[in-house]
């Protein structure tokens, strides 16, 4: 039997990259999908690819930093599928900025998109679970940047560290109510956000020095980790972090 057969998942930021890979991997395992992204046409394409794999899938344009839009997206998921079993908070952004030159807007945009969105979507879904007297699984996309400092990335590292702390708090507070909350911490994954850096030989050489497996990760690697944390195979795991980093964190 497919590992997520009969279940429904919300996946944010599902238009491309890790979010799209997670959606497709879940679909392969029989999961129905309520997908969201700010890019409606792209997330609709992801939904179409999931449907072609034999599951039901919907697509919503959602700004996950806006409570009203988040509530509409979650309500639509419940209306379309009857329930939600899994939440994957994947939506996020990245851009470099030197700390002494960082604007208030850059700081707020990074924190709002990468951390406040996790608060808003998780809170809305948990409220539904509590009202229905049931639990579910939350998978939050953090990063090795939640544990390792990088130059020109103070805003990103702070946001991802916040995701890690929030995820652990949800595990503690709502574990007795049947909610599991875990983090994935990807390292260097080949997506649109990392491709510019992957074009710099010096950067790639430095990364390979730090990665024991000597390769850049693929979105499928992240998706496999998300599948494990969303499935019953991790039924006794909560409040934890799974690194998808090729061994970067070994040192």
PALOKOL-510149 format. One line per 2 residues: number of its first residue (from 1); their letters; for each residue x, y, z of N, C-alpha, C. Coordinates in pm, 1 decimal, always signed. Example, Ala and Ser with C-alpha at 12.3 -4.5 7.8 and 13.67 -1.06 7.14 Angstrom:
residues 2
1 = as = +1319.0 -569.0 +780.0 +1230.0 -450.0 +780.0 +1320.0 -330.0 +780.0 ~ +1285.0 -225.0 +708.0 +1367.0 -106.0 +714.0 +1290.0 +3.0 +787.0
This chain:
residues 251
1 = xx = +84.4 -120.1 +0.0 +0.0 +0.0 +0.0 +87.8 +124.9 +0.0 ~ +42.3 +227.8 -72.1 +114.8 +354.3 -74.4 +122.8 +412.1 +66.6
3 = xx = +233.1 +474.8 +97.9 +261.7 +516.7 +235.5 +172.4 +630.0 +285.1 ~ +114.3 +708.2 +194.7 +25.1 +817.5 +235.3 -114.5 +799.9 +176.4
5 = xx = -149.9 +677.9 +143.6 -279.9 +651.1 +81.1 -394.5 +699.6 +168.9 ~ -485.9 +774.9 +108.4 -603.4 +823.4 +179.6 -581.0 +948.1 +261.8
7 = xx = -458.7 +1000.8 +263.2 -429.2 +1120.5 +340.9 -428.7 +1243.5 +251.1 ~ -439.7 +1359.6 +315.4 -436.3 +1487.7 +244.7 -330.7 +1576.5 +308.4
9 = xx = -252.8 +1644.1 +225.2 -147.7 +1733.2 +274.0 -162.7 +1871.8 +213.9 ~ -138.7 +1972.9 +295.8 -117.4 +2109.4 +248.2 +32.5 +2127.0 +229.5
11 = xx = +73.1 +2176.2 +113.0 +213.8 +2207.1 +87.3 +221.4 +2350.9 +38.1 ~ +291.2 +2436.4 +110.6 +307.8 +2574.9 +67.4 +434.4 +2587.9 -16.4
13 = xx = +436.4 +2690.0 -101.4 +552.4 +2710.7 -188.0 +574.4 +2594.3 -282.0 ~ +464.6 +2543.8 -341.1 +469.3 +2418.8 -418.0 +486.5 +2439.8 -567.8
15 = xx = +518.6 +2561.2 -611.0 +528.5 +2587.7 -754.7 +655.3 +2531.5 -817.2 ~ +761.0 +2519.3 -738.6 +890.6 +2478.6 -794.6 +979.4 +2426.9 -682.9
17 = xx = +1098.3 +2382.4 -720.4 +1200.3 +2346.4 -623.3 +1158.2 +2238.3 -525.8 ~ +1195.5 +2257.5 -399.3 +1166.8 +2157.7 -297.0 +1017.7 +2135.1 -278.3
19 = xx = +939.3 +2242.8 -282.8 +795.2 +2229.1 -263.1 +729.9 +2145.6 -370.8 ~ +768.3 +2168.9 -494.8 +714.1 +2088.6 -604.3 +756.6 +1943.0 -590.5
21 = xx = +882.9 +1920.2 -556.3 +932.1 +1783.3 -540.6 +858.7 +1711.0 -428.4 ~ +832.3 +1780.7 -318.7 +757.7 +1720.9 -207.7 +616.7 +1684.5 -251.5
23 = xx = +550.7 +1775.4 -322.1 +414.8 +1747.8 -369.6 +411.8 +1624.2 -458.9 ~ +504.0 +1615.8 -552.4 +506.7 +1502.1 -644.7 +541.1 +1372.1 -572.4
25 = xx = +631.9 +1379.5 -476.7 +668.8 +1258.3 -400.9 +550.1 +1209.5 -318.9 ~ +478.1 +1301.2 -257.0 +359.1 +1263.3 -180.6 +253.7 +1202.0 -272.7
27 = xx = +237.2 +1261.8 -391.4 +139.1 +1208.8 -486.6 +174.3 +1066.3 -526.8 ~ +302.7 +1039.0 -544.2 +346.2 +902.8 -577.0 +305.2 +803.3 -469.5
29 = xx = +290.9 +852.9 -346.7 +254.1 +765.9 -234.7 +105.9 +776.5 -198.9 ~ +24.2 +827.6 -292.4 -120.5 +823.6 -276.2 -182.7 +936.8 -199.1
31 = xx = -108.4 +1044.6 -175.3 -158.8 +1155.9 -94.7 -231.1 +1258.2 -181.3 ~ -351.1 +1299.4 -139.0 -418.6 +1412.7 -201.6 -351.5 +1541.4 -155.3
33 = xx = -356.3 +1645.2 -239.2 -273.7 +1762.5 -213.4 -348.1 +1893.2 -231.6 ~ -336.8 +1979.1 -130.2 -383.5 +2116.9 -137.8 -258.7 +2204.0 -146.7
35 = xx = -230.2 +2253.6 -265.2 -104.9 +2322.9 -292.3 -126.0 +2473.1 -297.7 ~ -25.7 +2547.6 -254.0 -35.0 +2693.2 -260.9 +99.5 +2753.1 -297.9
37 = xx = +92.4 +2872.6 -356.4 +212.1 +2947.5 -393.6 +166.5 +3086.5 -436.8 ~ +258.2 +3181.4 -441.9 +223.4 +3313.0 -495.6 +215.7 +3309.7 -647.4
39 = xx = +276.7 +3209.6 -709.2 +275.0 +3193.7 -855.4 +164.6 +3095.2 -891.4 ~ +47.1 +3146.9 -925.1 -68.9 +3060.5 -946.2 -50.9 +2966.7 -1063.9
41 = xx = -5.5 +3017.0 -1178.1 +5.3 +2930.9 -1295.9 +104.0 +2817.2 -1272.0 ~ +214.1 +2846.0 -1202.7 +314.1 +2742.2 -1176.8 +262.6 +2638.4 -1078.4
43 = xx = +191.5 +2681.6 -974.4 +140.5 +2584.1 -877.6 +25.5 +2503.8 -937.2 ~ -46.9 +2563.1 -1030.8 -148.9 +2486.6 -1103.0 -85.3 +2376.4 -1186.5
45 = xx = +31.1 +2403.9 -1243.4 +102.9 +2301.8 -1319.4 +149.0 +2188.1 -1227.9 ~ +196.8 +2223.4 -1108.7 +233.1 +2118.9 -1012.6 +112.5 +2033.6 -977.7
47 = xx = -1.8 +2098.5 -955.2 -124.4 +2024.3 -923.1 -162.7 +1930.6 -1036.9 ~ -146.9 +1977.2 -1160.8 -179.4 +1892.9 -1276.4 -88.3 +1770.8 -1281.8
49 = xx = +39.5 +1789.9 -1251.9 +132.4 +1676.7 -1250.2 +95.7 +1577.4 -1140.6 ~ +50.1 +1628.0 -1026.5 +7.5 +1539.0 -918.2 -117.9 +1461.7 -957.4
51 = xx = -211.8 +1530.3 -1019.4 -334.9 +1464.6 -1063.5 -304.1 +1352.4 -1162.0 ~ -205.7 +1375.2 -1248.0 -166.5 +1272.8 -1345.5 -112.2 +1147.7 -1278.3
53 = xx = -71.7 +1159.8 -1152.7 -22.4 +1044.5 -1077.1 -135.2 +970.3 -1005.9 ~ -259.8 +1017.0 -1025.8 -374.6 +943.2 -975.7 -433.1 +990.7 -844.7
55 = xx = -394.4 +1110.2 -799.1 -450.8 +1164.2 -675.6 -528.9 +1291.3 -706.2 ~ -600.5 +1340.8 -607.5 -668.1 +1469.3 -621.0 -573.2 +1580.3 -577.2
57 = xx = -577.1 +1691.7 -648.8 -489.3 +1803.2 -614.2 -556.2 +1934.5 -650.2 ~ -542.2 +2032.0 -560.6 -594.1 +2166.4 -585.1 -479.6 +2265.7 -576.7
59 = xx = -499.5 +2383.7 -633.3 -396.6 +2487.5 -632.7 -459.7 +2621.0 -596.5 ~ -397.6 +2692.0 -503.7 -445.3 +2823.0 -460.6 -330.9 +2923.2 -466.8
61 = xx = -363.0 +3046.0 -512.2 -264.9 +3153.1 -500.9 -274.8 +3209.3 -360.2 ~ -167.6 +3200.0 -284.4 -170.8 +3240.6 -144.2 -44.1 +3315.6 -107.1
63 = xx = -61.5 +3432.4 -46.5 +47.8 +3502.5 +19.0 +49.7 +3453.6 +163.6 ~ +145.5 +3367.9 +197.0 +144.6 +3305.2 +329.1 +186.8 +3400.5 +440.3
65 = xx = +216.5 +3525.4 +407.3 +243.9 +3625.1 +510.8 +119.0 +3703.1 +548.7 ~ +7.6 +3675.5 +482.4 -118.1 +3747.7 +506.1 -219.1 +3653.0 +570.2
67 = xx = -260.6 +3682.1 +693.2 -349.0 +3591.3 +765.8 -477.8 +3562.3 +689.8 ~ -539.6 +3663.7 +631.7 -666.8 +3641.7 +562.8 -650.4 +3542.9 +447.8
69 = xx = -541.7 +3555.1 +372.2 -519.7 +3462.9 +260.5 -488.0 +3322.0 +310.0 ~ -413.4 +3312.3 +418.3 -384.0 +3181.1 +476.4 -512.3 +3113.2 +521.7
71 = xx = -598.0 +3187.1 +588.9 -723.0 +3128.3 +637.5 -811.0 +3082.8 +521.9 ~ -813.9 +3160.2 +413.8 -890.8 +3119.8 +295.9 -833.7 +2993.0 +234.0
73 = xx = -702.1 +2982.8 +227.2 -637.8 +2864.6 +169.7 -667.4 +2740.1 +251.9 ~ -656.6 +2751.6 +383.1 -680.6 +2636.3 +470.2 -827.6 +2596.4 +467.1
75 = xx = -916.8 +2694.7 +468.6 -1060.2 +2664.5 +459.2 -1091.4 +2592.7 +328.2 ~ -1028.3 +2636.5 +220.0 -1051.0 +2572.1 +90.0 -1002.8 +2427.9 +92.0
77 = xx = -891.1 +2402.4 +158.7 -840.0 +2265.2 +167.6 -938.5 +2175.8 +240.5 ~ -992.3 +2223.6 +351.3 -1090.5 +2143.6 +425.5 -1218.1 +2124.1 +343.4
79 = xx = -1259.0 +2229.1 +273.6 -1381.1 +2218.4 +192.8 -1363.1 +2120.2 +77.3 ~ -1246.0 +2122.0 +14.7 -1221.8 +2036.3 -101.7 -1198.4 +1890.5 -65.3
81 = xx = -1133.5 +1867.1 +48.9 -1089.4 +1731.2 +81.2 -1152.8 +1673.5 +207.6 ~ -1223.6 +1755.5 +283.9 -1290.3 +1706.1 +403.6 -1204.4 +1707.2 +527.8
83 = xx = -1075.3 +1701.2 +511.7 -982.3 +1704.0 +624.1 -841.8 +1728.5 +571.6 ~ -750.3 +1754.7 +662.1 -607.7 +1766.2 +629.3 -531.0 +1685.7 +733.3
85 = xx = -441.3 +1601.2 +688.0 -363.0 +1516.0 +777.2 -220.6 +1565.4 +796.4 ~ -169.1 +1636.6 +696.8 -27.6 +1673.8 +693.4 -15.2 +1819.1 +649.6
87 = xx = +73.3 +1892.0 +714.6 +107.6 +2028.1 +672.6 +256.9 +2034.8 +646.7 ~ +294.2 +2081.6 +528.8 +435.1 +2105.8 +496.0 +453.6 +2255.5 +474.0
89 = xx = +522.1 +2319.9 +568.0 +553.7 +2462.4 +555.9 +685.4 +2476.7 +480.5 ~ +673.8 +2493.9 +349.4 +792.0 +2500.4 +263.9 +819.0 +2640.1 +208.5
91 = xx = +718.3 +2723.5 +196.5 +734.8 +2854.1 +132.2 +848.7 +2932.7 +197.3 ~ +932.8 +2992.2 +113.9 +1043.1 +3070.1 +167.4 +1117.1 +3144.1 +57.5
93 = xx = +1201.4 +3236.7 +99.6 +1283.4 +3314.3 +7.1 +1425.8 +3320.5 +60.3 ~ +1518.0 +3361.0 -26.8 +1655.7 +3384.6 +14.7 +1717.0 +3493.6 -71.5
95 = xx = +1789.1 +3582.6 -8.8 +1874.4 +3678.7 -79.3 +1983.8 +3722.7 +17.6 ~ +2100.2 +3752.3 -35.0 +2212.4 +3796.7 +47.1 +2199.0 +3944.3 +81.2
97 = xx = +2247.9 +3979.9 +199.0 +2255.0 +4120.4 +238.4 +2354.5 +4134.0 +352.6 ~ +2449.0 +4224.6 +337.3 +2542.0 +4252.1 +446.4 +2465.1 +4311.3 +563.6
99 = xx = +2497.3 +4269.3 +685.2 +2418.5 +4311.3 +800.7 +2418.6 +4462.8 +817.7 ~ +2533.4 +4527.7 +797.9 +2540.6 +4671.9 +820.1 +2469.4 +4752.0 +711.8
101 = xx = +2436.0 +4686.2 +600.5 +2365.5 +4753.7 +491.5 +2218.9 +4710.5 +480.6 ~ +2177.5 +4615.9 +563.4 +2043.7 +4558.7 +553.2 +1937.1 +4661.7 +590.6
103 = xx = +1834.1 +4671.9 +506.8 +1724.8 +4765.2 +534.5 +1619.8 +4699.4 +623.2 ~ +1537.6 +4782.9 +684.8 +1426.1 +4730.7 +764.2 +1335.5 +4643.6 +677.9
105 = xx = +1313.2 +4687.2 +554.5 +1225.6 +4611.9 +465.1 +1283.7 +4474.4 +433.2 ~ +1414.6 +4467.7 +409.4 +1477.3 +4338.3 +381.6 +1464.8 +4244.6 +501.2
107 = xx = +1487.5 +4298.1 +620.3 +1473.9 +4216.4 +741.7 +1330.4 +4165.6 +757.1 ~ +1234.6 +4255.8 +745.5 +1094.0 +4216.8 +763.4 +1050.5 +4116.9 +657.0
109 = xx = +1092.0 +4139.2 +532.0 +1050.0 +4050.0 +424.3 +1102.2 +3908.3 +447.2 ~ +1227.5 +3896.6 +490.8 +1284.1 +3764.8 +517.4 +1213.7 +3697.2 +634.7
111 = xx = +1194.1 +3769.9 +743.4 +1129.5 +3711.1 +861.1 +982.9 +3679.2 +834.8 ~ +914.1 +3768.0 +764.6 +772.5 +3743.5 +735.6 +753.6 +3620.2 +648.2
113 = xx = +833.6 +3609.9 +542.0 +815.1 +3499.9 +447.3 +861.8 +3366.9 +504.3 ~ +972.0 +3367.5 +577.8 +1032.3 +3241.8 +622.3 +991.2 +3198.1 +761.8
115 = xx = +942.9 +3290.0 +845.2 +907.3 +3253.8 +983.0 +762.4 +3285.5 +1017.0 ~ +719.9 +3410.0 +992.9 +581.7 +3444.9 +1025.9 +483.3 +3357.9 +949.1
117 = xx = +517.1 +3321.6 +827.2 +429.0 +3234.5 +749.0 +409.0 +3100.0 +817.7 ~ +514.0 +3046.8 +877.9 +503.4 +2918.3 +948.3 +410.7 +2932.6 +1068.6
119 = xx = +422.3 +3044.0 +1140.0 +330.2 +3072.9 +1250.2 +185.8 +3078.0 +1201.2 ~ +161.1 +3153.7 +1095.6 +23.8 +3173.7 +1048.6 -39.2 +3044.3 +997.9
121 = xx = +32.1 +2972.5 +912.2 -25.8 +2850.8 +854.1 -40.3 +2742.9 +960.8 ~ +60.9 +2725.5 +1044.2 +53.7 +2623.0 +1148.5 -58.8 +2652.2 +1246.5
123 = xx = -70.9 +2776.5 +1288.7 -176.5 +2811.2 +1383.3 -314.1 +2784.5 +1324.9 ~ -333.6 +2821.7 +1199.6 -463.7 +2802.6 +1135.7 -497.8 +2654.5 +1124.0
125 = xx = -400.8 +2573.4 +1083.1 -424.8 +2429.3 +1069.9 -446.6 +2365.2 +1206.7 ~ -365.2 +2400.7 +1304.9 -380.8 +2343.3 +1438.9 -516.7 +2377.5 +1497.2
127 = xx = -565.2 +2497.0 +1475.0 -699.3 +2532.4 +1523.5 -805.0 +2440.4 +1464.6 ~ -791.4 +2406.2 +1337.2 -884.5 +2311.7 +1275.3 -872.0 +2173.8 +1339.0
129 = xx = -749.2 +2129.6 +1361.3 -729.6 +1998.2 +1423.0 -789.6 +1993.5 +1563.0 ~ -768.8 +2097.5 +1641.1 -822.9 +2099.6 +1776.4 -975.0 +2098.5 +1774.8
131 = xx = -1034.3 +2175.3 +1683.7 -1180.4 +2179.2 +1673.8 -1236.7 +2042.8 +1635.7 ~ -1161.6 +1969.0 +1555.3 -1206.0 +1836.2 +1510.9 -1163.0 +1726.0 +1607.8
133 = xx = -1092.9 +1764.2 +1714.7 -1042.3 +1669.1 +1814.4 -958.5 +1559.4 +1748.3 ~ -864.5 +1603.9 +1667.1 -774.8 +1511.9 +1598.4 -637.2 +1576.1 +1586.6
135 = xx = -538.1 +1498.8 +1546.2 -403.8 +1551.1 +1529.7 -358.4 +1543.9 +1385.7 ~ -229.2 +1557.0 +1366.5 -172.0 +1553.4 +1232.9 -22.1 +1570.6 +1240.8
137 = xx = +41.1 +1573.7 +1125.1 +186.8 +1586.0 +1117.0 +224.7 +1716.8 +1049.0 ~ +315.3 +1790.9 +1111.8 +368.7 +1914.3 +1054.3 +515.0 +1891.1 +1018.2
139 = xx = +551.3 +1927.7 +896.0 +690.8 +1923.3 +851.1 +730.6 +2065.0 +812.0 ~ +823.7 +2122.3 +885.8 +868.8 +2258.4 +859.6 +1005.0 +2256.3 +791.6
141 = xx = +1018.2 +2334.0 +684.9 +1146.0 +2344.2 +614.7 +1232.5 +2448.6 +684.0 ~ +1332.2 +2400.9 +755.2 +1431.8 +2489.2 +814.6 +1551.9 +2492.2 +720.4
143 = xx = +1671.4 +2478.2 +772.9 +1792.8 +2483.5 +690.9 +1911.7 +2455.2 +780.7 ~ +2023.3 +2413.2 +721.6 +2144.7 +2408.6 +801.9 +2178.7 +2547.7 +853.8
145 = xx = +2122.9 +2650.6 +790.4 +2146.1 +2788.9 +834.4 +2081.2 +2818.1 +968.6 ~ +1995.4 +2728.8 +1016.9 +1939.6 +2745.8 +1150.9 +2041.3 +2707.5 +1257.7
147 = xx = +2146.8 +2636.0 +1217.5 +2248.4 +2588.9 +1312.1 +2388.5 +2639.5 +1281.0 ~ +2410.3 +2686.4 +1157.7 +2542.5 +2730.9 +1112.8 +2532.8 +2875.7 +1066.3
149 = xx = +2630.8 +2956.5 +1102.4 +2632.2 +3096.4 +1059.8 +2694.6 +3110.1 +921.4 ~ +2634.1 +3196.3 +840.0 +2687.2 +3228.9 +708.0 +2696.0 +3380.5 +695.6
151 = xx = +2799.1 +3430.1 +627.8 +2810.7 +3573.8 +606.7 +2701.2 +3621.9 +512.7 ~ +2662.5 +3746.0 +528.6 +2560.8 +3811.2 +446.3 +2426.3 +3738.5 +452.5
153 = xx = +2403.1 +3665.9 +561.3 +2280.0 +3587.0 +573.1 +2220.6 +3593.2 +713.1 ~ +2248.8 +3699.6 +788.6 +2200.0 +3707.2 +926.4 +2048.2 +3698.1 +932.6
155 = xx = +1980.1 +3763.8 +837.2 +1833.7 +3762.6 +836.5 +1780.3 +3623.2 +808.0 ~ +1843.5 +3552.0 +714.4 +1799.8 +3416.5 +678.3 +1828.4 +3318.3 +792.0
157 = xx = +1948.5 +3325.9 +849.0 +1983.2 +3236.8 +959.5 +1890.3 +3258.7 +1078.7 ~ +1859.3 +3384.6 +1108.4 +1769.6 +3414.0 +1220.1 +1630.5 +3358.0 +1194.9
159 = xx = +1581.3 +3373.4 +1072.8 +1447.9 +3322.9 +1039.7 +1442.1 +3171.3 +1050.9 ~ +1542.3 +3102.2 +997.8 +1541.0 +2956.1 +1000.3 +1563.6 +2901.6 +1141.0
161 = xx = +1643.1 +2971.3 +1221.9 +1656.0 +2932.0 +1362.1 +1522.4 +2947.7 +1433.5 ~ +1448.2 +3050.8 +1396.6 +1314.8 +3069.4 +1452.9 +1220.1 +2957.7 +1415.4
163 = xx = +1228.9 +2911.2 +1290.8 +1145.7 +2798.3 +1247.0 +1175.5 +2675.0 +1331.5 ~ +1303.5 +2650.4 +1356.9 +1342.7 +2535.1 +1437.4 +1285.8 +2544.7 +1578.5
165 = xx = +1299.0 +2660.7 +1641.0 +1248.0 +2679.0 +1776.9 +1096.0 +2667.2 +1781.0 ~ +1028.8 +2728.3 +1683.5 +882.9 +2720.6 +1677.9 +837.7 +2576.3 +1662.3
167 = xx = +904.5 +2502.2 +1576.0 +867.4 +2363.2 +1551.7 +877.9 +2280.4 +1679.2 ~ +983.4 +2300.8 +1755.4 +1001.3 +2227.6 +1881.1 +893.8 +2265.2 +1982.4
169 = xx = +859.2 +2392.4 +1987.6 +754.4 +2436.0 +2080.3 +619.4 +2374.3 +2045.4 ~ +587.9 +2366.4 +1916.0 +462.1 +2304.2 +1874.6 +460.1 +2156.7 +1912.3
171 = xx = +574.4 +2089.7 +1897.9 +582.6 +1948.4 +1935.9 +551.8 +1929.7 +2083.5 ~ +606.8 +2016.5 +2166.5 +585.4 +2006.6 +2310.7 +442.3 +2041.1 +2349.5
173 = xx = +391.3 +2150.4 +2293.0 +259.8 +2200.3 +2334.4 +144.9 +2114.9 +2283.5 ~ +159.1 +2060.9 +2162.1 +45.2 +1991.3 +2101.5 +67.1 +1841.7 +2082.7
175 = xx = +181.0 +1789.4 +2127.8 +200.3 +1645.2 +2125.7 +90.1 +1570.5 +2199.7 ~ +48.8 +1618.4 +2319.1 -59.5 +1549.9 +2390.0 -192.6 +1550.5 +2314.6
177 = xx = -203.9 +1636.6 +2214.9 -327.3 +1642.5 +2135.2 -312.4 +1567.9 +2002.6 ~ -203.1 +1496.1 +1985.6 -185.5 +1414.1 +1865.7 -116.8 +1482.0 +1749.4
179 = xx = -54.7 +1597.2 +1774.7 +15.3 +1669.9 +1668.1 +165.1 +1642.2 +1678.2 ~ +224.2 +1599.9 +1568.1 +369.4 +1586.7 +1558.9 +424.3 +1703.8 +1477.3
181 = xx = +538.2 +1757.1 +1520.0 +598.9 +1871.0 +1450.6 +749.0 +1848.4 +1441.0 ~ +799.4 +1841.2 +1318.3 +941.5 +1817.8 +1294.4 +994.1 +1912.4 +1187.5
183 = xx = +1126.7 +1923.3 +1182.5 +1193.0 +2008.9 +1083.9 +1279.4 +1926.8 +989.2 ~ +1283.1 +1971.4 +865.7 +1384.8 +1929.1 +770.0 +1486.7 +2042.1 +759.3
185 = xx = +1612.8 +2007.0 +755.8 +1717.8 +2107.9 +741.3 +1801.5 +2076.4 +617.9 ~ +1759.7 +2124.4 +501.4 +1839.2 +2101.1 +380.7 +1972.1 +2176.8 +386.5
187 = xx = +2071.5 +2117.0 +321.6 +2196.9 +2186.7 +299.2 +2193.0 +2253.2 +162.9 ~ +2292.3 +2226.4 +80.9 +2297.1 +2285.1 -52.7 +2217.4 +2196.5 -147.8
189 = xx = +2103.6 +2245.9 -190.5 +2013.9 +2173.3 -280.0 +2005.4 +2250.3 -411.7 ~ +2009.3 +2178.9 -522.1 +2005.1 +2244.9 -653.2 +1863.1 +2290.4 -684.7
191 = xx = +1838.4 +2418.8 -664.5 +1710.4 +2481.1 -697.9 +1738.6 +2614.7 -765.2 ~ +1632.3 +2684.6 -801.6 +1649.6 +2815.6 -864.9 +1724.0 +2912.2 -773.4
193 = xx = +1707.6 +2896.8 -640.7 +1772.4 +2987.3 -546.9 +1923.3 +2964.3 -539.3 ~ +1967.7 +2841.7 -564.3 +2110.8 +2812.2 -550.7 +2185.7 +2807.9 -683.5
195 = xx = +2114.5 +2803.7 -795.2 +2182.6 +2788.6 -924.7 +2282.0 +2900.6 -954.3 ~ +2252.2 +3027.9 -920.7 +2353.9 +3130.8 -946.2 +2485.7 +3100.6 -874.8
197 = xx = +2477.6 +3057.9 -748.7 +2599.5 +3025.1 -674.4 +2667.7 +2901.4 -731.0 ~ +2587.9 +2807.0 -781.4 +2645.2 +2685.4 -839.3 +2723.6 +2714.7 -967.2
199 = xx = +2701.9 +2833.1 -1023.9 +2777.4 +2873.5 -1141.8 +2912.9 +2932.8 -1109.6 ~ +2944.2 +2946.5 -980.9 +3072.0 +3003.0 -938.0 +3164.3 +2889.4 -894.0
201 = xx = +3267.9 +2857.7 -971.6 +3355.1 +2743.9 -938.9 +3416.1 +2752.2 -799.3 ~ +3452.3 +2871.4 -754.4 +3513.6 +2885.0 -622.0 +3415.0 +2846.7 -512.2
203 = xx = +3289.7 +2888.7 -530.2 +3186.6 +2854.6 -432.1 +3162.9 +2704.6 -428.1 ~ +3153.6 +2643.9 -545.5 +3130.3 +2499.3 -552.9 +3246.5 +2423.1 -489.5
205 = xx = +3368.7 +2466.8 -514.3 +3485.6 +2402.2 -454.5 +3479.2 +2408.5 -302.5 ~ +3440.4 +2524.7 -249.6 +3428.0 +2540.1 -104.4 +3318.7 +2448.7 -49.8
207 = xx = +3205.3 +2442.6 -118.3 +3096.3 +2355.6 -73.2 +3138.4 +2209.6 -73.6 ~ +3204.6 +2166.2 -179.5 +3245.0 +2025.8 -187.6 +3345.3 +1989.4 -77.4
209 = xx = +3423.0 +2087.6 -35.1 +3515.2 +2064.3 +76.2 +3438.8 +2036.2 +205.2 ~ +3319.0 +2092.3 +216.5 +3240.2 +2079.9 +339.1 +3141.3 +1963.1 +336.5
211 = xx = +3117.5 +1905.2 +218.9 +3015.2 +1800.8 +204.3 +3082.9 +1665.5 +184.8 ~ +3079.0 +1576.2 +283.8 +3145.1 +1446.3 +270.4 +3097.5 +1364.6 +151.2
213 = xx = +2971.1 +1374.2 +114.0 +2920.7 +1295.9 +1.2 +2960.1 +1354.4 -134.2 ~ +3020.9 +1473.7 -133.8 +3081.2 +1533.4 -253.3 +2983.5 +1553.2 -369.0
215 = xx = +2862.1 +1588.8 -334.4 +2765.9 +1626.5 -438.4 +2665.7 +1724.2 -379.9 ~ +2604.7 +1800.5 -467.0 +2495.0 +1888.7 -427.8 +2367.8 +1805.5 -419.8
217 = xx = +2283.0 +1835.5 -323.2 +2157.6 +1763.3 -309.0 +2056.9 +1802.5 -415.5 ~ +1958.1 +1715.9 -434.7 +1849.9 +1739.6 -528.6 +1718.0 +1753.4 -452.5
219 = xx = +1620.8 +1824.8 -509.4 +1491.4 +1837.0 -442.5 +1430.7 +1702.2 -403.7 ~ +1457.5 +1598.3 -482.4 +1405.9 +1464.9 -448.2 +1461.2 +1417.7 -313.7
221 = xx = +1585.3 +1454.0 -281.7 +1642.0 +1417.6 -152.2 +1561.3 +1479.8 -38.6 ~ +1525.0 +1605.4 -56.4 +1443.6 +1674.5 +43.4 +1304.9 +1611.6 +51.5
223 = xx = +1248.1 +1579.7 -63.9 +1114.3 +1521.0 -67.9 +1109.5 +1386.8 +3.5 ~ +1214.2 +1305.9 -11.3 +1218.0 +1177.3 +58.0 +1219.7 +1197.0 +209.5
225 = xx = +1292.4 +1298.4 +256.0 +1292.8 +1328.7 +398.8 +1157.3 +1375.1 +447.8 ~ +1091.6 +1459.5 +369.1 +958.2 +1506.8 +405.6 +859.4 +1391.3 +411.4
227 = xx = +870.2 +1299.0 +316.5 +782.1 +1182.5 +315.5 +797.9 +1101.7 +443.7 ~ +920.5 +1079.2 +485.7 +943.1 +1004.0 +609.3 +878.4 +1073.4 +728.6
229 = xx = +900.0 +1203.5 +743.3 +847.0 +1275.4 +858.9 +695.7 +1290.1 +854.4 ~ +637.0 +1283.9 +735.7 +491.6 +1295.5 +722.6 +421.2 +1162.4 +740.7
231 = xx = +493.4 +1053.4 +723.4 +432.1 +920.8 +722.2 +428.3 +859.4 +861.4 ~ +355.5 +748.1 +872.6 +347.0 +676.7 +999.5 +478.3 +609.6 +1036.7
233 = xx = +573.7 +604.3 +944.5 +704.8 +548.3 +976.0 +777.6 +631.2 +1081.2 ~ +738.2 +757.5 +1096.3 +798.8 +844.5 +1197.8 +699.3 +875.2 +1309.6
235 = xx = +609.5 +780.9 +1337.2 +500.9 +804.4 +1433.0 +550.5 +837.1 +1573.7 ~ +672.7 +794.9 +1607.7 +725.8 +821.6 +1741.8 +836.1 +927.3 +1738.0
237 = xx = +833.6 +1010.5 +1636.2 +932.9 +1116.6 +1621.8 +862.0 +1250.9 +1621.3 ~ +900.0 +1339.0 +1711.7 +846.4 +1475.5 +1711.8 +946.1 +1568.9 +1779.5
239 = xx = +943.8 +1693.7 +1737.8 +1035.1 +1792.9 +1792.8 +1178.3 +1778.0 +1745.0 ~ +1198.3 +1703.5 +1637.9 +1332.8 +1672.7 +1591.3 +1366.8 +1743.1 +1460.2
241 = xx = +1494.1 +1733.4 +1424.5 +1546.6 +1791.1 +1301.1 +1612.6 +1681.2 +1219.2 ~ +1574.9 +1672.0 +1092.5 +1638.2 +1577.8 +1000.5 +1720.5 +1657.9 +900.5
243 = xx = +1852.2 +1639.8 +904.2 +1940.6 +1711.5 +812.7 +1947.4 +1639.5 +678.7 ~ +1924.6 +1714.0 +571.5 +1938.5 +1664.0 +434.6 +2053.8 +1743.5 +373.2
245 = xx = +2175.9 +1707.4 +410.2 +2289.7 +1796.7 +384.6 +2414.3 +1727.6 +331.5 ~ +2405.0 +1599.0 +297.4 +2522.7 +1529.4 +247.1 +2635.1 +1517.1 +347.7
247 = xx = +2604.2 +1543.0 +475.7 +2704.4 +1532.2 +580.8 +2768.0 +1663.1 +623.5 ~ +2717.9 +1776.5 +572.3 +2776.1 +1907.2 +606.8 +2789.8 +1923.5 +758.2
249 = xx = +2688.1 +1880.2 +834.4 +2685.6 +1905.5 +978.3 +2771.7 +1808.3 +1058.7 ~ +2842.9 +1718.1 +991.9 +2928.6 +1623.5 +1063.5 +3039.5 +1696.3 +1138.9
251 = x = +3096.2 +1798.9 +1076.7 +3208.2 +1870.6 +1140.2 +3158.5 +1961.6 +1251.5
